[in-house]
Amino acid sequence: MTPGPTGHAVALVGCGAFGTFVLDAIRDIPSLRVVACADADRRRAETLAGRYGAAVHASVEDVAALPDVDVVVLATPPAAHADAAVAALRAGKHVFCEKPMALTVEDAARVAEEADRAPGVFVVDHVLRYNPILRLLQRLGQENLLDPLRRFAFENDASDEDLGPDHWFWDPAHSGGIHIEHGVHFFDAANTLTGSNPLQVQGTAVRRDGGPVDIVVATATHPGGAVATHTHSFTHAHRAERQMMRLDYGFAEARVTGWIPTHATVTAWTDDAGAAGWEALPARTAELLAVPGLRPHGQEHITVSVARHAGSDRPASGRGITRSVPHRVDCVVDLGGENCKPHVYAESVRAAMTDLLHCAAHGGTPQADARTGLAAVAVAEAATRSAETGRTLPVTIPSTSTVGEAG
């Protein structure tokens, strides 16, 4: 679908808090305009539509039938994503879908197959793919300053302060459970940083006394022996939330803070050429943190210090790799700290929509396409079933003509 003469027309389905957040994040993308807001609760749709001068509708079917709509944004509760995505894709629309793209592998594969056939571009809102810090780490790997990732470990002490006992989050029929509703972000991040999808996963679930499952753990084994461990605990007050991503590259380690990363430290041991490469990073800050569609805040910076000959020149070995690495590198990447998290989050959503629009106009595959959404759901479902059965389970990703198993 090509945009109309006045640019891409967007319709939002799901006018709650997150739908409002998405529209606020994308509203000033050049050539984009909001033309319709749909929600089963007409008052919510009217409130948001009034801010944008948009038409009010009740359902995805309503907005998918509108000839002037180019892009449908899906911000409904998770259980509705798959059917809504299929309906919009069949109508020839581009689709921006909040995660998870479905609650089951079967439904995710159905969306992926429809995305394969449809003329529209499909993007799932896996915002970590558009985070500047994770992009930087990928670039450092491409420049051989970091070896392939050996271990991915994410610990999420999240808040349940606003999740009352009747909240849909706790009901797997509506959310899919923690691995699916929330964990897909981090299964996808691990797939991105390892460059692969896992072969198998072991899951564990802990049930609150007299209540729902509120702590889950999944350990996934990737090709080549990389391991990813994911822990999510929805048990904290807002002020006591903590998130940490630890990335083991063998001769280097990165520690990334925040579920929307805004700060990272990297410690590495390297040789003369590597030390020179690391020392050159601060001058390349804008280039290394660039994500198309994401506007810098202005407080981003990279600092690097190298301690020459902090270790012996004698070869050092680990996991069968031997090299001379006498120099210690300490690198700090800062996007402005925790206060900049709302900015980074909104701009990552803006970058994901920019990716969709770019592919719609010029072709190509978006970073967070149906393939990546299907893979994340497949890992999440296997982890959930593993916790229920007590068995390590294979991760099976259905294939379509374009949906393969590469991460």
C-alpha positions as CSV (number, residue, x, y, z in Angstrom):
1,M,0.0,0.0,0.0
2,T,1.3,3.4,-0.9
3,P,0.5,6.5,1.2
4,G,-2.1,8.9,0.2
5,P,-1.3,12.4,-1.1
6,T,-1.1,13.8,2.4
7,G,1.1,11.0,3.8
8,H,0.5,7.8,5.8
9,A,-2.9,7.7,7.6
10,V,-2.9,5.9,10.9
11,A,-5.8,4.2,12.7
12,L,-5.4,3.2,16.4
13,V,-7.2,0.1,17.8
14,G,-7.2,0.1,21.6
15,C,-7.4,3.6,23.1
16,G,-6.1,2.8,26.6
17,A,-3.0,4.2,28.2
18,F,-0.6,2.3,25.9
19,G,-2.4,3.3,22.8
20,T,-2.2,6.9,23.9
21,F,1.5,6.5,24.6
22,V,2.1,5.1,21.0
23,L,0.2,8.0,19.3
24,D,2.1,10.5,21.4
25,A,5.4,8.9,20.4
26,I,4.7,8.8,16.6
27,R,2.5,11.8,16.2
28,D,5.2,14.1,14.7
29,I,6.7,11.6,12.3
30,P,6.8,13.5,9.0
31,S,3.9,12.5,6.6
32,L,2.1,10.6,9.3
33,R,-1.4,11.6,10.5
34,V,-3.9,10.0,12.9
35,V,-7.3,9.6,11.2
36,A,-9.2,7.1,13.3
37,C,-9.4,5.8,16.9
38,A,-11.3,2.6,17.7
39,D,-12.2,1.0,21.0
40,A,-15.1,-1.1,22.3
41,D,-15.4,1.6,24.9
42,R,-16.7,4.5,22.8
43,R,-15.9,7.1,25.4
44,R,-12.3,6.1,25.4
45,A,-12.2,6.3,21.6
46,E,-13.9,9.7,21.6
47,T,-11.5,11.1,24.2
48,L,-8.4,10.2,22.3
49,A,-9.9,11.0,18.8
50,G,-10.7,14.4,20.1
51,R,-7.0,15.2,20.7
52,Y,-6.2,14.3,17.1
53,G,-9.3,15.4,15.2
54,A,-9.8,11.7,14.3
55,A,-12.9,9.7,13.5
56,V,-14.3,7.4,16.1
57,H,-14.9,3.7,15.5
58,A,-15.6,0.5,17.5
59,S,-13.4,-2.2,16.0
60,V,-10.4,-3.2,13.9
61,E,-12.9,-4.4,11.2
62,D,-14.3,-0.9,11.1
63,V,-10.9,0.9,10.6
64,A,-9.6,-1.9,8.2
65,A,-12.5,-1.1,5.9
66,L,-11.6,2.5,5.6
67,P,-9.9,3.2,2.2
68,D,-7.9,6.1,3.5
69,V,-6.2,4.2,6.3
70,D,-2.7,3.0,5.5
71,V,-1.4,1.8,8.9
72,V,-3.3,0.1,11.7
73,V,-1.8,0.3,15.2
74,L,-2.9,-2.5,17.5
75,A,-2.8,-1.6,21.2
76,T,-5.5,-3.9,22.5
77,P,-4.9,-6.5,25.3
78,P,-2.7,-9.4,24.1
79,A,-5.4,-12.0,23.5
80,A,-6.9,-9.8,20.7
81,H,-3.6,-9.2,18.8
82,A,-3.6,-12.2,16.4
83,D,-7.1,-11.9,15.1
84,A,-6.8,-8.1,14.8
85,A,-3.5,-8.4,12.9
86,V,-4.9,-10.9,10.5
87,A,-7.9,-8.8,9.8
88,A,-5.9,-5.6,9.1
89,L,-3.3,-7.5,7.0
90,R,-6.1,-9.1,4.9
91,A,-7.5,-5.6,4.3
92,G,-4.2,-4.6,2.8
93,K,-3.0,-2.4,5.7
94,H,0.4,-2.1,7.2
95,V,0.3,-3.2,10.9
96,F,2.1,-2.0,13.9
97,C,1.3,-4.6,16.6
98,E,2.1,-4.3,20.4
99,K,3.8,-7.3,21.8
100,P,3.2,-10.2,22.0
101,M,2.0,-10.7,18.5
102,A,-0.1,-13.7,19.8
103,L,-0.6,-15.8,22.9
104,T,0.3,-19.1,21.2
105,V,2.7,-20.3,18.6
106,E,-0.2,-21.4,16.4
107,D,-1.7,-18.0,16.3
108,A,1.7,-16.3,15.9
109,A,2.4,-18.5,12.9
110,R,-1.1,-17.6,11.5
111,V,-0.1,-13.9,11.7
112,A,3.3,-14.6,10.2
113,E,1.7,-16.5,7.3
114,E,-0.7,-13.7,6.7
115,A,2.2,-11.1,6.8
116,D,4.0,-13.3,4.2
117,R,1.0,-13.1,1.8
118,A,-0.2,-9.6,2.5
119,P,1.0,-6.4,0.7
120,G,1.4,-4.6,3.9
121,V,4.4,-4.4,6.3
122,F,4.1,-5.9,9.7
123,V,6.1,-4.7,12.7
124,V,5.8,-6.0,16.3
125,D,6.7,-3.6,19.0
126,H,9.9,-5.2,20.3
127,V,11.4,-1.9,21.3
128,L,14.7,-3.3,22.5
129,R,15.7,-3.9,18.8
130,Y,15.6,-0.1,18.5
131,N,17.4,0.7,21.7
132,P,20.7,2.6,21.1
133,I,22.7,0.7,23.7
134,L,21.8,-2.7,22.2
135,R,22.5,-1.4,18.7
136,L,25.9,-0.2,20.0
137,L,26.7,-3.7,21.4
138,Q,25.8,-5.3,18.1
139,R,28.1,-2.8,16.3
140,L,31.0,-3.5,18.6
141,G,30.6,-7.2,17.8
142,Q,30.6,-6.4,14.0
143,E,33.8,-4.5,14.6
144,N,35.4,-7.4,16.5
145,L,35.7,-5.4,19.7
146,L,33.4,-7.9,21.3
147,D,33.5,-11.7,20.7
148,P,30.3,-13.6,20.1
149,L,28.0,-13.6,23.1
150,R,28.4,-16.6,25.4
151,R,25.8,-15.8,28.1
152,F,22.8,-13.5,28.4
153,A,21.3,-13.1,31.8
154,F,18.4,-10.8,32.5
155,E,16.9,-10.2,36.0
156,N,13.7,-8.2,36.3
157,D,12.4,-7.3,39.7
158,A,9.2,-5.6,38.4
159,S,6.4,-3.9,40.2
160,D,3.0,-5.4,41.0
161,E,1.8,-2.3,42.8
162,D,-0.8,-1.5,40.2
163,L,-1.7,-5.1,39.4
164,G,-4.6,-6.0,41.6
165,P,-5.8,-9.6,42.0
166,D,-8.4,-9.1,39.2
167,H,-6.1,-7.5,36.7
168,W,-6.0,-9.2,33.3
169,F,-2.2,-9.5,33.6
170,W,-2.6,-12.5,36.0
171,D,-5.0,-14.3,33.7
172,P,-3.2,-16.5,31.1
173,A,-6.3,-16.5,29.0
174,H,-5.9,-12.8,28.5
175,S,-2.1,-12.3,28.8
176,G,-0.6,-15.6,28.1
177,G,1.3,-15.5,31.4
178,I,4.5,-13.6,32.3
179,H,6.8,-15.4,29.8
180,I,4.5,-14.5,26.9
181,E,3.1,-11.1,28.0
182,H,6.4,-9.6,29.2
183,G,9.2,-12.1,28.5
184,V,9.0,-11.9,24.7
185,H,10.9,-8.6,24.9
186,F,13.9,-10.3,26.4
187,F,13.7,-13.6,24.5
188,D,13.8,-11.4,21.4
189,A,16.7,-9.3,22.9
190,A,18.7,-12.5,23.5
191,N,17.9,-13.8,20.0
192,T,19.1,-10.5,18.6
193,L,22.4,-10.3,20.6
194,T,23.3,-14.0,20.1
195,G,22.2,-13.9,16.4
196,S,20.2,-17.1,16.9
197,N,17.1,-18.7,18.3
198,P,17.4,-21.2,21.1
199,L,17.3,-24.9,20.6
200,Q,15.7,-25.7,24.0
201,V,14.4,-24.1,27.2
202,Q,13.8,-25.1,30.8
203,G,11.2,-23.1,32.6
204,T,10.3,-22.6,36.3
205,A,7.2,-20.9,37.7
206,V,6.6,-19.8,41.3
207,R,3.1,-19.2,42.6
208,R,2.3,-16.6,45.2
209,D,0.8,-18.1,48.3
210,G,-2.9,-18.2,47.5
211,G,-2.4,-16.2,44.3
212,P,-1.1,-16.3,40.8
213,V,2.2,-17.2,39.3
214,D,4.3,-14.1,39.9
215,I,7.9,-15.3,39.4
216,V,9.2,-17.1,36.4
217,V,12.6,-18.3,35.2
218,A,13.7,-19.6,31.8
219,T,17.1,-20.9,30.8
220,A,17.5,-21.3,27.0
221,T,20.4,-23.0,25.2
222,H,21.4,-21.4,21.9
223,P,23.4,-22.9,19.0
224,G,27.2,-22.9,19.7
225,G,26.7,-23.3,23.4
226,A,25.5,-19.8,24.3
227,V,23.0,-19.7,27.2
228,A,20.3,-17.2,28.1
229,T,18.7,-17.0,31.5
230,H,15.6,-14.9,32.0
231,T,14.1,-14.1,35.4
232,H,10.9,-12.0,35.9
233,S,9.5,-11.3,39.3
234,F,6.4,-9.2,39.6
235,T,6.6,-8.7,43.3
236,H,7.9,-5.3,44.1
237,A,6.9,-1.7,44.9
238,H,7.5,0.8,42.1
239,R,10.3,2.4,44.0
240,A,12.1,-0.9,44.5
241,E,12.0,-2.0,40.8
242,R,15.4,-3.2,39.4
243,Q,16.5,-4.6,36.1
244,M,19.9,-5.8,35.0
245,M,21.1,-7.4,31.8
246,R,24.5,-9.1,32.2
247,L,26.2,-10.1,28.9
248,D,29.3,-12.3,28.9
249,Y,31.5,-12.1,25.9
250,G,34.4,-14.1,27.3
251,F,37.2,-11.5,27.4
252,A,34.5,-8.8,27.9
253,E,31.4,-8.2,30.0
254,A,28.6,-5.7,29.6
255,R,26.1,-4.7,32.3
256,V,23.0,-3.0,31.0
257,T,20.6,-1.4,33.5
258,G,16.9,-0.8,33.1
259,W,14.3,-2.8,31.1
260,I,14.4,0.2,28.8
261,P,18.2,0.5,28.8
262,T,19.7,3.9,29.5
263,H,23.1,3.0,30.9
264,A,25.7,0.3,30.4
265,T,29.2,-0.5,31.5
266,V,31.6,-2.7,29.5
267,T,34.8,-4.1,30.9
268,A,37.1,-5.8,28.4
269,W,40.6,-7.2,28.1
270,T,42.2,-6.6,24.7
271,D,45.4,-6.2,22.6
272,D,47.0,-3.1,21.1
273,A,44.7,-2.9,18.1
274,G,41.6,-3.5,20.3
275,A,42.7,-0.8,22.7
276,A,43.0,1.7,19.9
277,G,39.5,0.7,18.7
278,W,38.0,1.2,22.1
279,E,39.7,4.6,22.6
280,A,38.2,5.8,19.3
281,L,34.6,5.2,20.4
282,P,33.8,8.5,22.2
283,A,34.5,10.5,19.0
284,R,32.0,8.2,17.3
285,T,29.2,8.5,19.9
286,A,26.6,9.9,17.5
287,E,27.3,7.2,14.8
288,L,27.4,4.3,17.2
289,L,24.2,5.2,19.1
290,A,22.3,6.2,15.9
291,V,18.9,4.4,15.3
292,P,16.9,5.7,12.3
293,G,13.8,7.5,13.6
294,L,15.1,7.9,17.1
295,R,16.0,11.5,18.1
296,P,18.9,11.9,20.6
297,H,18.1,13.6,23.8
298,G,21.4,15.5,23.8
299,Q,22.8,13.9,27.0
300,E,24.1,10.8,25.4
301,H,27.8,10.1,25.9
302,I,30.4,7.3,25.7
303,T,33.5,7.4,27.9
304,V,36.5,5.0,27.6
305,S,39.6,4.5,29.7
306,V,42.3,2.0,28.9
307,A,44.8,0.8,31.5
308,R,47.8,-0.3,29.4
309,H,49.5,-3.5,30.6
310,A,47.1,-4.0,33.4
311,G,47.8,-7.6,32.9
312,S,50.5,-9.9,31.6
313,D,51.5,-10.1,28.0
314,R,51.4,-13.8,28.3
315,P,48.6,-15.5,26.3
316,A,45.4,-15.9,28.3
317,S,42.9,-18.7,27.6
318,G,39.2,-19.2,28.1
319,R,36.8,-21.8,26.6
320,G,39.4,-22.8,24.1
321,I,40.3,-19.3,22.9
322,T,43.9,-18.1,23.6
323,R,45.2,-14.6,22.9
324,S,47.4,-11.9,24.4
325,V,45.2,-9.3,26.1
326,P,47.3,-7.2,28.4
327,H,45.1,-4.0,28.3
328,R,42.0,-3.4,30.4
329,V,39.2,-1.3,29.0
330,D,36.5,0.4,31.0
331,C,33.7,1.8,28.9
332,V,30.5,3.6,30.0
333,V,27.6,4.3,27.8
334,D,25.0,6.7,29.1
335,L,21.8,7.8,27.4
336,G,21.1,10.4,30.1
337,G,20.3,8.1,33.0
338,E,17.1,6.9,34.4
339,N,15.4,10.3,34.0
340,C,15.7,9.8,30.3
341,K,13.9,6.5,30.2
342,P,10.6,7.9,29.1
343,H,12.3,9.7,26.2
344,V,14.3,6.6,25.2
345,Y,11.1,4.4,25.4
346,A,9.0,6.8,23.3
347,E,11.8,7.3,20.8
348,S,12.3,3.6,20.4
349,V,8.6,3.2,19.5
350,R,9.0,6.1,17.1
351,A,12.0,4.3,15.6
352,A,10.0,1.1,15.2
353,M,7.2,3.0,13.3
354,T,9.8,4.7,11.2
355,D,11.2,1.3,10.3
356,L,7.7,0.2,9.2
357,L,7.2,3.3,7.1
358,H,10.6,3.0,5.5
359,C,10.0,-0.6,4.5
360,A,6.5,0.4,3.2
361,A,8.0,3.1,1.0
362,H,11.3,1.4,-0.1
363,G,10.9,-2.3,0.5
364,G,13.0,-4.5,2.7
365,T,12.4,-6.3,6.0
366,P,11.9,-4.4,9.3
367,Q,14.1,-5.2,12.3
368,A,11.1,-6.4,14.3
369,D,9.1,-8.3,11.6
370,A,6.7,-11.3,11.9
371,R,9.6,-13.7,12.0
372,T,11.1,-12.2,15.1
373,G,7.7,-12.0,16.8
374,L,7.0,-15.7,16.0
375,A,10.3,-16.7,17.4
376,A,9.8,-14.9,20.7
377,V,6.4,-16.4,21.2
378,A,7.8,-19.8,20.4
379,V,10.4,-19.5,23.2
380,A,7.9,-18.0,25.6
381,E,5.4,-20.8,25.0
382,A,8.0,-23.5,25.4
383,A,9.2,-21.9,28.7
384,T,5.7,-21.8,30.0
385,R,5.0,-25.5,29.1
386,S,8.3,-26.5,30.5
387,A,7.4,-24.9,33.8
388,E,4.1,-26.8,33.8
389,T,5.7,-30.2,32.9
390,G,9.0,-30.0,34.7
391,R,10.8,-31.1,31.5
392,T,13.3,-29.3,29.3
393,L,11.5,-28.7,26.0
394,P,12.7,-28.0,22.4
395,V,11.9,-24.6,20.9
396,T,10.0,-25.4,17.7
397,I,9.4,-22.4,15.3
398,P,7.0,-23.2,12.5
399,S,8.3,-22.2,9.1
400,T,6.5,-20.4,6.3
401,S,7.9,-19.2,3.0
402,T,9.6,-16.3,4.8
403,V,9.4,-17.1,8.5
404,G,12.6,-19.1,9.2
405,E,14.6,-19.9,12.3
406,A,17.3,-17.2,12.1
407,G,17.4,-14.7,14.9
